């Protein structure tokens, strides 16, 4: 029987171990950066409501696949209102994240059966988020440091905890060693495609046996790196009958 958490956002985030948090100048930039991350070996990306036109960016990136041909998991962060939560889910978001306790978002996620990673900082806020959804975003993480995460995990050993805020690339290992399931990071990700790919190659693990089978295999035929999903599965092209890399989806 297949694991019910196979490729669930929680499993995918924990396997990736580094969650890119994108705050872009506009939707086009968000789409370009997301495509670059997917081509570099990333599968799960968090876009944020602080990006102008964010809902359109979500809708344009949801059909993408990663470098192994797996469907991208596009989440929306900085979701603090019921309206934003509904808009994100209508655009196809795989999960929602808030920076702090957000009762309105919690209610929408309950109504829609959506994955919601609620933010908090105090032990009480984090425990409440974990009781609701099994996971919590710790923000701003740098204030407490890895030792704070270690203390939280001592009392919430099964919780999926994602510290975010003020974490530098060279510190990721310290946070993971302290018990973080993954680390959220906005600034600091390398722009060079090769360096970016090296980051994910050094951290990511398969999230399920099916993904493990895909790891390291050569993509041929209808699965090609950097394309979007079509009627046959293609990584990073549009959903059309021919393969066009780097173009946007046509109506």
matplotlib code that plots the C-alpha trace (Angstrom):
import matplotlib.pyplot as plt

x = [0.0, 1.4, 2.4, -0.4, 2.3, 4.0, 4.7, 2.5, 3.8, 5.2, 7.1, 8.4, 9.5, 11.2, 13.0, 14.1, 15.3, 15.6, 12.4, 13.0, 10.9, 10.4, 9.7, 9.9, 9.4, 6.7, 5.0, 7.2, 10.3, 8.7, 7.9, 11.4, 13.0, 10.7, 11.5, 15.2, 14.8, 12.9, 15.6, 18.2, 16.7, 14.2, 10.6, 8.8, 8.8, 7.1, 5.8, 4.6, 1.7, 4.1, 4.9, 2.7, 0.5, 1.4, -1.9, -1.1, 2.4, 1.1, -1.3, 1.5, 4.0, 1.6, 1.7, 5.5, 7.4, 10.9, 14.0, 12.8, 9.4, 7.6, 4.8, 6.0, 4.6, 3.9, 2.9, 2.0, 3.5, 2.6, -1.0, -2.8, -6.4, -9.2, -9.4, -5.7, -6.1, -9.0, -7.3, -4.1, -6.0, -8.1, -4.8, -3.7, -1.5, -0.4, 0.0, -0.4, 2.1, 1.6, 4.3, 2.3, -0.9, -3.7, -7.1, -8.9, -6.5, -6.8, -10.6, -10.3, -7.8, -10.2, -13.1, -11.1, -9.1, -5.9, -2.4, -1.6, 1.7, 1.0, 3.7, 4.6, 7.5, 6.6, 6.3, 2.6, 2.1, 4.2, 2.4, -1.0, 0.1, 1.4, -1.8, -3.8, -1.7, 1.3, 3.8, 4.8, 6.9, 9.2, 9.6, 11.8, 14.1, 17.4, 16.2, 16.2, 18.8, 19.3, 19.3, 15.7, 14.7, 16.5, 14.5, 11.2, 11.9, 12.5, 8.8, 7.4, 9.4, 7.0, 6.5, 7.6, 9.3, 10.5, 12.6, 12.6, 14.1, 17.7, 19.2, 22.4, 23.3, 26.3, 24.1, 21.6, 23.3, 23.3, 19.5, 18.9, 21.2, 19.1, 16.0, 14.5, 12.7, 13.6, 14.9, 13.1, 15.4, 14.7, 18.0, 21.3, 20.4, 23.0, 22.0, 24.4, 22.6, 25.4, 25.9, 22.1, 22.0, 24.9, 22.9, 19.9, 22.1, 23.9, 20.7, 17.8, 16.7, 13.9, 10.6, 9.2, 10.3, 8.7, 10.9, 13.9, 13.4, 13.5, 16.7, 19.7, 17.8, 18.1, 15.1, 14.2, 11.2, 8.3, 10.1, 12.7, 14.3, 12.9, 9.5, 6.0, 3.5, 1.6, -0.8, 2.4, 4.6, 7.3, 9.5, 9.3, 7.5, 4.1, 1.0, 0.9, 1.5, 5.1, 8.0, 8.9, 11.3, 11.0, 7.8, 4.6, 1.5, -0.9, -4.6]
y = [0.0, 3.4, 5.7, 8.3, 11.0, 10.0, 13.3, 15.2, 18.7, 17.9, 14.9, 16.9, 19.8, 17.6, 15.7, 19.0, 20.4, 24.0, 25.8, 28.9, 31.8, 34.2, 37.9, 39.4, 42.7, 41.4, 38.2, 37.7, 37.7, 35.2, 32.9, 33.1, 32.4, 29.5, 28.0, 28.3, 26.7, 23.8, 23.3, 23.3, 20.3, 22.1, 20.8, 22.9, 26.7, 29.3, 32.4, 35.2, 37.6, 40.5, 40.0, 42.2, 40.0, 36.9, 35.0, 35.1, 33.9, 31.0, 30.0, 30.2, 28.1, 25.4, 23.5, 23.3, 20.1, 19.8, 18.4, 14.8, 15.3, 15.5, 18.0, 21.2, 22.0, 25.7, 27.1, 30.6, 32.4, 35.5, 34.5, 36.2, 36.7, 34.5, 36.3, 35.7, 32.1, 31.5, 33.3, 31.2, 28.0, 29.0, 29.7, 26.1, 26.5, 23.2, 24.7, 27.9, 29.5, 32.4, 34.3, 34.4, 32.9, 33.4, 32.1, 33.2, 31.2, 28.2, 28.3, 28.5, 25.6, 23.5, 24.3, 23.5, 20.6, 22.5, 22.2, 25.1, 25.7, 28.3, 30.6, 31.4, 32.2, 31.5, 27.8, 28.3, 29.6, 26.9, 24.1, 25.4, 25.4, 21.9, 20.7, 22.0, 20.8, 18.9, 21.6, 25.1, 27.9, 29.5, 33.2, 35.1, 32.2, 34.0, 35.6, 32.2, 30.4, 26.7, 26.1, 27.3, 24.7, 22.0, 23.0, 23.0, 19.6, 18.2, 18.9, 18.5, 15.6, 14.7, 18.2, 19.3, 22.6, 25.1, 28.0, 31.0, 34.5, 35.7, 32.3, 32.4, 29.6, 28.4, 27.9, 25.5, 22.4, 23.8, 24.3, 20.8, 19.3, 21.1, 19.2, 21.5, 19.5, 22.1, 25.7, 28.6, 31.0, 34.1, 36.0, 34.2, 31.6, 31.6, 33.0, 30.9, 27.8, 25.4, 26.7, 26.6, 23.0, 22.1, 23.5, 21.2, 18.2, 18.4, 18.7, 17.0, 13.4, 11.4, 11.9, 8.4, 5.2, 6.4, 9.6, 7.5, 5.4, 8.6, 10.0, 9.8, 8.4, 9.9, 11.8, 10.9, 10.8, 12.7, 13.7, 16.4, 18.8, 22.3, 21.9, 22.1, 19.2, 18.5, 15.7, 13.6, 14.6, 17.1, 19.1, 22.9, 23.3, 24.7, 22.5, 22.3, 19.6, 20.7, 21.3, 24.9, 25.6, 28.8, 30.1, 30.9, 28.9, 29.8, 30.2]
z = [0.0, -0.9, 1.9, 2.3, 2.8, -0.5, -2.2, 0.3, 0.7, 4.2, 2.9, -0.1, 2.1, 4.6, 1.8, 0.1, 3.4, 2.0, 1.1, -1.2, -0.1, -3.1, -2.7, -6.2, -7.8, -10.0, -11.2, -14.2, -12.0, -9.7, -12.6, -13.9, -10.5, -9.9, -13.2, -12.5, -9.1, -10.6, -13.2, -10.5, -8.6, -6.4, -6.3, -3.6, -3.8, -1.7, -3.4, -1.2, -1.2, -1.0, -4.7, -6.9, -9.0, -6.9, -7.7, -11.4, -10.7, -8.7, -11.5, -14.1, -12.0, -10.7, -14.1, -14.0, -13.2, -11.7, -13.3, -12.7, -14.2, -10.9, -10.5, -8.8, -5.4, -5.3, -1.9, -0.9, 2.1, 4.0, 3.9, 6.8, 5.7, 4.6, 1.2, 0.5, 1.5, -0.9, -3.7, -3.3, -3.2, -6.3, -8.1, -7.4, -4.3, -2.8, 0.7, 2.6, 5.1, 7.5, 9.4, 12.6, 14.0, 11.5, 12.7, 9.4, 7.3, 9.6, 9.1, 5.3, 5.3, 7.4, 5.1, 1.9, 3.3, 2.5, 3.9, 6.2, 7.9, 10.6, 11.8, 15.4, 17.7, 21.2, 22.3, 22.8, 19.3, 17.8, 19.8, 18.7, 15.0, 15.4, 17.1, 14.1, 11.2, 12.5, 11.3, 12.2, 10.7, 13.3, 12.5, 12.9, 13.5, 13.9, 17.1, 18.9, 16.8, 16.4, 20.2, 20.3, 17.6, 19.6, 22.7, 20.7, 19.3, 22.8, 23.7, 20.1, 18.8, 16.0, 14.7, 11.3, 12.2, 9.5, 10.8, 8.5, 8.7, 8.9, 8.1, 6.0, 3.4, 5.4, 8.5, 7.1, 8.4, 12.0, 11.8, 10.4, 13.1, 15.7, 14.5, 11.8, 9.1, 6.6, 6.5, 4.8, 2.9, 0.8, 0.5, 0.0, -2.6, -5.4, -8.8, -10.8, -12.1, -11.3, -7.8, -7.2, -8.4, -6.1, -3.1, -3.7, -4.7, -1.4, 0.7, -0.9, -0.4, -2.1, -0.3, -1.3, -3.0, -6.3, -6.2, -5.2, -8.3, -10.4, -8.8, -11.1, -14.0, -17.5, -18.7, -22.2, -24.5, -22.9, -19.7, -20.3, -17.9, -17.7, -19.3, -18.1, -17.8, -21.0, -21.8, -21.6, -18.8, -19.8, -17.5, -18.2, -21.6, -22.1, -22.2, -26.0, -28.6, -29.2, -26.8, -26.2, -23.3, -21.3, -22.8, -21.0, -21.1, -23.9, -23.4]

ax = plt.figure().add_subplot(projection="3d")
ax.plot(x, y, z, "-o")
ax.set_aspect("equal")
plt.show()
